[in-house]
Amino acid sequence: MADFPKSLDDMLAAWNEADASQVRVHLEKALNPQVRFVDPSIDVTGIDGFEANVHDVKSRVPGAVYSRTTGVDSQHNFHRYHWAIHRNGKLLLHGFDVTETDENGRVLCVIGFFGDIPEA
């Protein structure tokens, strides 16, 4: 069994939630109120900003499925994992996140990267 906080699953569930009114329910379980979300396209702080980003991305890529494509490697409240976004079985984007959780297991920071790490 994986040894990582349930908040990571709750956060992923928000991205896959079909009912827009339920996205916030998942995020309230998953996120520290001061969560920071950073990737190449955005840098927001707080649950409101995180939720707005989820709705924006979902509206631009309707029908997408968000998944972790690896296990979660955890140490000292930091967690790393690869993820992918598919639609109709086609890979749209992949990358990896480094996520920090607080002392209660809630997500405090997500730093996302798109694509593969460049070669040296």
C-alpha positions in Angstrom: 0.0 0.0 0.0 1.2 3.5 -0.9 2.4 5.7 1.9 1.2 9.2 1.0 -1.5 11.5 2.2 -5.1 10.9 0.9 -5.1 14.6 0.0 -3.2 13.8 -3.2 -6.1 11.5 -4.3 -8.6 14.2 -3.3 -6.8 16.8 -5.3 -6.7 14.5 -8.3 -10.4 13.8 -7.9 -11.1 17.5 -8.3 -9.6 17.5 -11.8 -11.7 14.5 -12.8 -15.0 15.7 -11.2 -17.7 15.8 -13.8 -20.0 18.0 -11.6 -18.5 21.5 -11.5 -20.3 22.2 -8.3 -18.4 19.4 -6.6 -14.9 20.4 -7.5 -14.7 22.7 -4.4 -15.7 19.8 -2.2 -12.7 17.8 -3.2 -10.4 20.8 -2.9 -11.6 21.7 0.6 -10.6 18.2 1.7 -7.3 18.3 -0.1 -5.8 21.7 0.2 -4.3 24.0 2.9 -6.1 27.4 2.6 -2.8 29.0 1.6 -2.0 26.4 -1.1 0.3 27.6 -3.9 0.0 26.1 -7.4 2.7 26.7 -9.9 3.3 25.3 -13.3 4.6 26.8 -16.6 1.2 28.4 -17.3 0.1 29.7 -13.9 1.2 30.8 -10.4 -1.8 31.1 -7.9 -2.2 31.1 -4.2 -5.2 30.0 -2.2 -8.1 27.6 -2.8 -10.1 30.1 -4.8 -7.3 30.5 -7.3 -6.6 26.8 -7.5 -10.3 26.1 -8.1 -10.5 28.8 -10.8 -7.6 27.2 -12.5 -9.2 23.7 -12.4 -12.4 25.1 -13.9 -10.5 27.1 -16.6 -8.4 24.1 -17.7 -11.4 21.8 -17.7 -13.4 24.3 -19.9 -10.5 24.5 -22.4 -10.0 20.7 -22.5 -13.5 19.2 -22.0 -13.6 15.5 -21.5 -10.0 15.2 -20.4 -9.0 12.5 -17.9 -6.2 13.4 -15.4 -4.2 10.5 -13.9 -1.0 9.7 -12.0 1.1 7.5 -14.2 3.6 6.4 -11.5 3.5 5.7 -7.8 4.2 8.5 -5.3 7.7 8.9 -3.9 7.4 10.6 -0.5 9.9 12.0 2.1 9.6 14.8 4.7 6.1 15.9 3.6 7.3 16.2 -0.1 5.8 13.9 -2.8 6.8 13.5 -6.4 4.9 11.7 -9.1 4.3 11.7 -12.9 0.9 12.5 -14.4 -0.8 12.6 -17.7 -3.8 14.2 -19.3 -5.7 12.1 -21.9 -8.8 12.7 -24.0 -10.4 10.1 -26.1 -7.4 7.8 -25.4 -5.0 10.3 -26.8 -2.2 11.8 -24.7 -2.5 15.6 -24.5 0.2 16.4 -22.0 2.4 14.7 -19.4 4.7 15.9 -16.7 5.5 15.6 -13.1 4.7 17.4 -9.8 6.5 17.9 -6.6 3.9 18.5 -3.9 4.4 19.6 -0.3 1.9 18.8 2.4 1.5 20.4 5.8 1.5 18.7 9.2 -2.1 17.7 8.7 -1.5 16.1 5.3 -3.1 18.9 3.3 -1.5 20.1 0.1 0.5 23.2 0.8 2.3 23.6 -2.6 2.2 22.0 -6.0 5.1 22.7 -8.4 4.3 21.2 -11.8 6.5 20.6 -14.8 5.3 19.8 -18.3 6.9 17.2 -20.5 10.2 15.4 -20.1 13.3 16.7 -18.3 15.7 18.1 -21.0 18.8 16.1 -21.8 22.1 17.5 -20.4 
